[in-house]
Amino acid sequence: MNLILAETSFELAYPWALLLLGLIPLLMVLKGKMGQQGAVIFSSLHILNRLGPVTRSRAGGFRTALMMLALACGILALTRPQWVDKKTTTTESGIELLLAIDVSRSMQVEDFVIGGTRANRLQAAKKVTRDFIRGRKTDRIGLLAFAGRPYLASPLTVSHSWLEGENGLGRVRIGLVEDGTAIGSAIAAAASRLDKRPAKSKVVVLLTDGVNNAGKISPIEAAKMAKTVGVKIYTIAVGTYGDYVVQTPRGPQRLSQEYDEATLQEIAAIADGEYFRAQDTEGLDRIFRLIDDLEKTEVKTRTTVSADELFYWPAFFAFLFGLLALIGGETFWKRFP
């Protein structure tokens, strides 16, 4: 997949030339201290005072101003002002990734801690998933939730702000579908979504805390199907062993934690992935970082720069002001003794 970013900006090729503008006030000061040699020498100024008040011509001021403007425009032309068009093309290796997250009732068990506060398994999974998504800036990522059956929380997208919002992780919650743990159906649905995608690498990260007890397809058969269409599967078992009480529409329900680690390991082995076990938030975070390292996205960036030169505009005005000052000095601003 190619991403193209175009940027236009105004730049000066030689901005240091602007320092020459400091010559203008210096020249003005020097010109004020210098005068022309007198044409007639008088022994006394009393005779001139009798001739009346002295009038000053503005011609010299206009001519000086034009010369200073010509010099300023010439310095601006030296800086080589230009419009710069920068086009950056990013070519990605094309990893597409579906996160399949268990949302069965058992994910309510609060055996995780986030920031010193007890949290349930789903909260910990969503927190770590959100961090994982933020780190995969150029990948297409989708969200699949499952309990008694799978449902697509978000299609594959590069809009990670969408994934993190109410239309993405916000839809990954307990109670949207009937309870149960349909691992095989979740794998089959994820593989079906990734099939036919023009991606270099297709990955499913499946996170669950239970044993497959729903759906019409076994996890092993689903893993073999995923392998056939080129999908790699990482499996993660979350939670700790013990007896817990969770809330259901029928009231509190006691459950004993069960895992089918052998099946999760076999799924990962069949689909060229790996199996992990997370019993706390830090462990789950380490697992996602490891998966992030294993599935690195290759990104190639090429930048092309083109510039439209604008120096001829200040150069033109420098020539124009200089010409006006020269012509005016030899015609209507010319002074006669």
Protein Blocks (a to p, Z undefined) as FASTA:
>chain_A
ZZdddddddddfblmlmmmmmmmmmmmmmmmmpccddfbdcfbfklmmmnopcdddfklm
mmmmmmmmmmmmmmmmmnopaddddddddddehiacdddddfbfklmpccbceehiacdf
klmmmmmmmmmmmmmmmbccdddddffbccdfbdcdfblklmmmmmlmmmmcghjaccdj
dfklmmmmmmmmmgopacfbdcdddddfbdcfedjbdfklmmmmmmmnopacddddedde
dddddddfkbpcdddddddfklmmmmmmmnopacdddfbfklmmmmmmmmmmmmccdddd
ddddddddfklmmmmmmmmmmmmmmmmmmmmmpccZZ
